Amino acid sequence: MIDRFLIAGAMVGGAAMFPPPAAAQQDTRGGTILTARISSSAEADDNYSLSEKSPGEAYLWTNTLSFGMFSETRTDTFSGSASGDLRVADLPVTGTEGKLDNGEVSVDYQREIDDNRIWLNALANDVDLEFLDPLRYFDDDGSFDDTRGGGRRTLLTGRFGMELNGDGPARLSFSGHVYRNNYHDTTDDSLVDRDYQRLTALVGADVTETAEIYLQGEAYNSTRSNGNDSQSGELRIGTKADLSPITTLDANIGYQVVDLDYDDGAGDSRTEEGAVAALSLSRATPDGSVFLTAANSIYEGGQQTDVFLGREFIRPNGSFTGRAGISTTDASEVNPVFGLDYLRRGPTSQFRISANQSLTVDDDFNDRLNLALNTSYTQQINPVSSFTLSALAGRREDLEDEFDDQSVTRVTLSAQYDHAVSRDWSVSTGYRHRTRDEDDSGTASSNAVYLTLTRSFAARR
């Protein structure tokens, strides 16, 4: 999926990562709430294009208009938003220009009746690559768009699912994921369009009061503009059982086939297939659980084995979900992989860190290690103002030595002060430092300061 937890750390024009303490908090219990926001941000950056040698200072004036709606009934929940920018930019090479940009629409819907549920969420975004923040969206595998030069990127992503009789003796569920990332009129020939679709279905039935069996199937199709495509299908049979009042076992076994087509001029193709299996053991604790998982699967490079040890808990002042382990494949050595999401709230502060490192493949089916990180700390100064420190980071590391190393690291650090002038007006100002490091071409960095004024509207009906 696209990790939306990162959006808060990279909002256009330096808008606040968290609402100012005195901002109006809307009661969302029932009814429909309509919102609107207008923000105007002025920014100065000493190397906006992140060139190895700065061509000069850039000045941007970004005006963002956004609308939102939230509706909740006894069975249905809906939220949606739409936004766009009017930007005037004075760049050192191209000069001054103004344009409408960064249009975005998102929807999130859920309907739940007893133990039956359907849900849908979707996002569409179109942006000029020259003004795209690559750390604003991370893909499911932790990769990000390290774009350079001009052109546009259109992103479409959606998820949907249904669960029937979820607590009954027999149950059915399915889910799907659709993803499209296309580039237009670009000057960077390394960019690759991607289309991805995945469907998953599961049928389960209780065999005793403490055990169930299930049949699960999954298929995906992935196409790329460079001609390297893959399709996969798998079928698993498994069981989930309570070994004790606090210990649960989930195990499955099956078979998976992955077909690959290469655009190498010879029309080559190959198939990776074999048995797959997974095992999960979970033990409940007073505040959460401890779990161990091991899984073997087929991917574009052959066999992949993952082993994780994890812990999760929820406490009055925060929550934690984390796992750490190793991943091995036919093409690369043992690599560390992990996932972390930690939140801690204090009387006047909040700390959040989310991090993920996973093993995947690049557009040529070569092993790659992806890292995504988002962390922030917010301190309330008084009832109407706060200060936030945040960091965003992404890294793509090539793992197969026989191929050219194109490993890239992007980091964004920021410090921001937010102040609620009134119930509807707020102002934010801050400093942002960005760094891009590519193993075969050096390091580039930039420094920026910005000031943002925001007017918010809300109405209930």
ABEGO torsion letter per residue (X at the ends): XBBAAAAAAABBGGBBABBBAABBBBBABEEBBBBBBBBBBBBBBABAAGBABBAEBBBBBBBBBBBBBBBBBAABBBBBBBBBBBBBBBBAAAEBBBBBBGBBBBBBBBBBBEABBBBBBBBBBBBBAAABBAAABBBAAGBBBBBBEBEBBBBBBBBBBBBBGAABABBBBBBBBBBBBBBBGBABAABBBBBBBBBBBBBBBBABAABBBBBBBBBBBBBBAAGBBBBBBBBBBBBBBBABAABBBBBBBBBBBBBBBBBAGAGBBBBBBEBBBBBBBBBBBAAEBBBBBBBBBBBAAEBBBBBBBBBBBBBAAEBBBBBBBBBBBAABBBBBBBBBBBBBBBAABBBBBBBBBBBBBBAAGBBBBBBBBBBBBBBBABAABBBBBBBBBBBBBBABAABBBABBBBBBBBBBBBBBABAABBBBBBBBBBBBBBAAAEBBBBBBBBBBBBBBBBBBX
